Amino acid sequence: MHPTRLSEKAKSGFAEAALYDAHRPSYPPDAVASLLVAAGVAGVVGASLIDLAAGTGKLTELLAARHEQFNIVAVEPHEGMREQLVRKTLEHVTATDGLSTSIPADSESVDAVFAAQAFHWFANEGSLMEIHRVLKPGGVLGMIWNVEDYNSPRSYPTTSSWESKIRDHLFSLDDIIDDHEPRFRHDKWRNVFENQVSSTPITAAFVGGTNSLFSLPLGQEKLKWTVWLEKETLWKRLRTLSHVAVLEGENLKDTRRLFDDALSGADVERNEQGAIAVHGATVLAWTSKIPT
C-alpha cells in the first residue's frame, strides 16, 4: 500500500515552516553542481526539472539561480511549506501541490527529478513507479541531504562526543514519542532500489527482461563540512527536525537538558566568538531510469 496523502507526522513536524526556512541550511554550491552533472542537466538550457517535496525551496532557489534557466516544477504537499516557497517568487518556478505517488506532470516529460532532504519520507515502490513515469528515457532521479553528525545514521562516524550524545538521544525519541517514521538517519531509503524485482537470466529469457525501474549501483558522493553556530542558533536548527519540533512538556525539557549537558563537554570546539563547530556532510545519490 502506497501513501496517498501527506504523513500526519510530517504535517505536525513541519508546521513551523518559517522557522524551518530560517534555520535549515542551504546546500553547498559544489554539491549542487556535482548533482546536476550526475543528472545530465548541467549546461542544458531550459531543462525540465521537478523538485519533489520541495519544502520551503532550499534547493529550488539554487536551481532557479542557475544560468541554465531551468523550467522547474516544485511539488510540495505541505501547505505551510509551499506558501513559504511561493513567497520567494522565483523565476521559472511553478509551485504546486502533489505527492511522490501523484506528480503533476505528463509521462516522459521531465529531464530530471530531484528530492532534497526528502526521499526517505517516500522511499517506496509506488513513488519509484511515479518518478519513473514522469522521467524521459534515461532521465535521472537525484537525491541530496545535509546530514549533521548529530542526526546521522549510526554507521556514520561522529567527530565529537557531544554530537554522538545528541544522536543517541534522537534515536531514543523514536520510542519515547512513538515516532517511527522513516528518517535519513535510519539509513533504510536505499532498500527500495535494492528490492527492485530483477529477473534472473533464466527468468529473463521467459518473461522478456527485467522489472527494475532504476539503475544500480546508485551513484553516490559525500562532501564533508564544518559550520560555526551560536549555541541558541544550533538549538533552533535542532528544533526544525520534525521529530524534535513536535516535542512538548517534559520530553522537550529533557531534550533541552541533554543538549545543554552535551555542549558543556570538554571536546566542544569553539571559535574566538564562542560559536560551536558543527560537523556534517552533504550526501548525494543518483540513479537513471531504465526504460520499460
PEWO-V469953 format. One record per backbone hydrogen bond with DSSP energy under -0.5 kcal/mol. CO is the residue of the C=O (numbers start at 1). NH is the residue of the N-H. If there is no record, write none. Layout:
[[CO | NH] [CO | NH]]
This chain:
[[7 | 11] [8 | 12] [9 | 13] [10 | 14] [12 | 15] [15 | 17] [16 | 20] [17 | 21] [18 | 22] [19 | 23] [20 | 24] [28 | 31] [28 | 32] [29 | 33] [30 | 34] [31 | 35] [32 | 36] [33 | 37] [34 | 38] [35 | 39] [36 | 41] [36 | 42] [37 | 40] [41 | 44] [43 | 45] [44 | 47] [47 | 49] [47 | 71] [48 | 111] [48 | 112] [49 | 73] [50 | 52] [50 | 114] [51 | 54] [51 | 75] [52 | 116] [54 | 57] [54 | 58] [57 | 61] [58 | 62] [59 | 63] [60 | 64] [61 | 65] [63 | 66] [66 | 69] [68 | 46] [70 | 72] [71 | 49] [72 | 74] [72 | 94] [73 | 51] [73 | 75] [74 | 76] [74 | 96] [75 | 53] [75 | 54] [77 | 79] [78 | 82] [79 | 83] [80 | 84] [81 | 85] [82 | 86] [83 | 87] [85 | 88] [86 | 89] [90 | 93] [92 | 72] [93 | 95] [94 | 74] [96 | 76] [99 | 102] [102 | 99] [103 | 105] [106 | 109] [110 | 136] [111 | 140] [112 | 50] [113 | 142] [114 | 52] [115 | 117] [115 | 144] [118 | 121] [118 | 122] [119 | 122] [120 | 123] [122 | 124] [124 | 128] [125 | 129] [126 | 130] [127 | 131] [128 | 132] [129 | 133] [130 | 134] [131 | 135] [133 | 108] [134 | 109] [134 | 110] [136 | 139] [139 | 289] [140 | 113] [140 | 142] [141 | 287] [142 | 115] [143 | 285] [144 | 117] [145 | 147] [145 | 283] [146 | 148] [147 | 281] [148 | 151] [149 | 152] [153 | 156] [160 | 164] [161 | 165] [162 | 166] [163 | 167] [164 | 168] [165 | 169] [166 | 170] [167 | 171] [168 | 172] [169 | 173] [171 | 174] [172 | 175] [172 | 176] [173 | 177] [173 | 179] [174 | 179] [178 | 180] [183 | 186] [184 | 187] [185 | 154] [188 | 191] [189 | 192] [190 | 193] [190 | 194] [191 | 195] [193 | 196] [196 | 198] [197 | 211] [200 | 204] [201 | 205] [202 | 206] [203 | 206] [203 | 207] [204 | 208] [213 | 290] [219 | 286] [221 | 284] [222 | 224] [223 | 282] [225 | 280] [227 | 229] [227 | 278] [229 | 276] [230 | 234] [231 | 235] [232 | 236] [233 | 237] [234 | 238] [235 | 239] [236 | 240] [237 | 240] [238 | 241] [241 | 244] [241 | 245] [242 | 246] [244 | 247] [248 | 251] [248 | 252] [249 | 253] [250 | 254] [251 | 255] [252 | 256] [253 | 257] [254 | 258] [255 | 259] [256 | 260] [257 | 261] [258 | 262] [259 | 263] [261 | 264] [262 | 265] [265 | 268] [267 | 269] [269 | 277] [271 | 274] [275 | 271] [276 | 229] [276 | 278] [277 | 279] [278 | 227] [279 | 149] [280 | 225] [281 | 147] [281 | 283] [282 | 223] [283 | 145] [284 | 221] [285 | 143] [286 | 219] [287 | 141] [288 | 215] [289 | 291]]
